[in-house]
C-alpha cells in the first residue's frame, strides 16, 4: 500500500530541506511525494526539479502557474494523487517540515491499522511532545480554536495542524469541490466529513493523534493582514456551510476526480495554467 504525500510550496527556495526529502523518499519505497509549486516567484520550481532528478519516479511535481493559496495547492495535489492507481492513502505536510517524517509515518500507521478510520490528523495541543511556537501565535491560535469549536461543534483539539492523512476513498468527499478560503480549508474539510458521515458517527471515523515534535519555522507565508482576516473568514465558512447550505449534495466515494485546465508535461510533472 503506497502513501502519497502532498507538499504545497510557495517561494520555498531557501527553506526546502532538499537532503531531508531526498533521504526520506530514497529509503521509503512505499511513499510518493507530490510537490505542488503554487505560483512561486523564486526558484522553488528549480529546487523541486533537482529533488525529482535524484529520486526518479518517486516524486511528482504539480506546477500551478498563478499563486492560488495553500487550499487550492493541496486540492490540486489530492486530485492528482487520487487519479494514480498505485496510491492508497493521501496526506499532506508543510514544506518546512514543521511536522517531521517520524510523526508522518505514525499517522499513516494508525490509519493503516484501523479500517474504520478515514482520516488521521496531527495535533499540537495533545500529549507531551516537543511543541515550539512563539507567544503571539500561541495566543492567536487559542482565539481561532475557540471560534472553530463553535463552528464545528466537534471535540477537535487542533484543526489547523498541517499534517493529515486520508484514506483514498474519502478524497472525493474532502476535495471534489473548491474551497471558500485560501488557508482555512481544514475547517471546511471537517465540515464536509461531518456532513457526509453525520454528527453522531464522524468522531468514530477520524482520529486526532498527538505529535511528538512540531516547530514553528520563521518566515511564515501567513502575514499579519491575513491573520486579522481569519475571524471574518471563519464566519463566512459558517454562514456558507450552514445558512446557505452550499455543500448540499452527498458525494459518491471512489469516483474519478477531474483535473481542470491541466496539461501533463511528462510522466511525473503536471502543469496547471492560471
N, C-alpha and C positions, 0 to 999 in steps of 0.2 A: 504494500500500500504506500503510494507516494504522497507527500505533502507539498503543496505549492505555497510559497510564502511571498506575499506582495511587499515591496519596499518602495513607498512613494518618495520621490526625490524632487526637490525644488532648490536649485542653487546649492547643491551639496558637495561641490568640487573639493572644498577644503576640509569637510567634515567626514566624508566617507572613509571608513577604515578598510581600505582595499584588502589588506592582508587578512583581516578577520573574516571577511566574506569569502575570499578565495580559499582560505584554510578550512573553513566550515564546509563549504559545498564539495570540496575535493574529498573530504573524509566522510561525507554523509550522502550516499548514493540514493537514498530514499527521499531526498528533498530536491525541490526545484525552486530556484529563486527567480522571481519576476520583478525586475526593477521597472518602475514607471517614472519616466522623465517628464515632469509636469511643467513643460514650457520653460525650463531653466534658461537663464540669460548668461550663465557662466559656462565652464567646460564640463559640466556634470555628465553630459552625454558621452563625451570622450572617455571620461573615467569609467563609466559603465561599460563601454565597449572594450576597454582594457581588461576589465574583470571578466567579461564574456570570452575574450580570446584565451584566457588562462584556464577556463573551465569547460570549454567545448559546448556540449549540448545541455548542460545543467543550469544554464542561465538564459532567460529571455529578457528582452527589453521592449517595453511599450513606450513609444515616443509620442507624447502629446505636444503638438506644436505651440499651443497657446495655453498659458497657465490658467487652470480652472479650479485649483484648490485641492486639498487633501481628499475630500469626499469623492470628487469625480475621479481622481487618480486611483484611489483604492477600488472604486467601482469598475474602472477600465481594466485593472489587473484581475479582479474577480471574474469578470465576464470572459476575459481571455483564458484564464486557467480552467474555468468551468467547461470550456469547449475543447480542452485537452482530455483525451480519453484515459490518460495514464495518471490522473490526479484524483485522489480520493478525499483528501482534506485540503481546505484552502484557508489561509490565515494571513495576517499582516503584522508587521512590526515597523518601528520607526527607523529611518536611515541612520540616525546617530547611535543606534544600538543601546538606547537608554534601558531597554529590556534586552538582556543578553541571550545568547543561544542556549545556554543551560536551562533558563526558565522557559524559553520557547519549546524546547523538547519535552519538558514536563507537562506543558499544556497539551501538546499533541498526544503524549502517552495517556493522559487522563481521558481524552476524547476517544482514543483507540480502545481503551479497556471498558468503556461503558457505552453499550449500544443504545441506551435510552437518551443519551445526550446529543444535542445538535450543535451546541456551542460551548466552548470553554474559553474564559477570558481572564486575563490577569487582573490582580487587584493590588494597588499600592497602599491600601489602608487596612489590610488584614494581615495577621501573622506578625512575625518578629524579624522580618528580613531587613536588609540594608537599604533603606529608602532615604535618598538625599534630595531635598527640594528647598529652594530659597524661601524666605519668610513671606514675601509678597505673594508668591504663587501658592503657598500653603493656605493663607487667609482667603485668597480669591477662590481657590478650589473648594473650600468649605462652603462659601456662599453659593457657588454654582451647584454643588452637590445637593444643597437644600432645595433649590428650585427644581432640579432634575427629579428628586424624590417625589415632589408634589405632582410633577407631570406624569411620571411613570406609574406611581403607586405600587412600586415593587421594592423589595428589600435588597437593593443592589448597593454595594459599598462604593464602587468605583466604575462608573460607566465610561469614563474618558481614557482609561489606560490604553496605550497604543499597542496592545498585544492581544489578539483574539484569533481563535482557530475555529472554523466551521466545518461541519460535515457537508460533503459535496451536495447532497440532495436538498439542503436548505438554502443554497446560494440564490436560486431564483426568488425566493421569498424576501431575502435580505437585500438583494441588489438589482432586481429587474427594473425597478423604477428609479429615475434620477432623484437625488436628494435635494431638499429645500435649501440647505445651508452648505457652506464650504468646509466647515470644521466640525460641526456638531452632529455628524451623521451617525455616530454611535447611538445617540439617543433615538434617532429615527429607526435604526435597526432594531433596538429593543421594543419600540412601539409596534413595528411590523411583526416581530415574532410574537408579541403579546396578542396581537390581533389574530394571528394565524393559529397559535396553539390554545388561546383562551387564557384568561387571567388566572384560572384555577390550576392549569397544568404547566404554565410557562416556566415556573421555577424548577420544575422537575426535568425540564428539557435543556437546561443550561447550568453551568457550574462556575462560580467565581473562585479562582484559585490564587492564594497569596503568592506574591513574587518573593524570591529570595533576595533579589537585588534590583533596584531601579534608581537611576541617577539622572537628574535634570541636566541637560547639556546646554551651555550658554548659546546665544545667537539663535534663539527660537524664532521661527517664522511667524508666530502669533504675536503681533505687536500690541502696544497699548490701545490703539484705536480699535483693533479687532476685539480685544478683551472687553472693552467697555460696551461693545455691541452684543455680547453674549447673552445678558438677561433678556434683551429685546428679541434676539433670535430664538431663544428658548420659548418665549411666549408665542412667537409666530408658529413654532413647531406645534405647541399645544393646541393653538387655535385651528391649525390646518388639519391635524390628525383627529381632533375630537369634534369641534364645532362644525367644520366644513366637511369632515369625513372624506378627505382626499383619498385615503387608502381604503377603498370600499370593497374591492374585489379580492377574493381568495386566490392566490397564485398557485398554480399547479407545480409541484416539485418534479424534478427530473427532466424538464424540457430544455431545449437549446435556447440560450440567450443570444440574441443577435448583437453584433458589434456594428454600430452605426459609423459611417464615414471612416472606415478603417482600410488601409492598404497593407498587405503583407509584403514586407521588404524582402525577407528571406525566411528560412525555416524557424528562426529564433526571434526576429525583431518584428515589431508591428508599429506602424506609423499612423497616428490619428491626426487628421487635419483639423484646423481651427474651425 
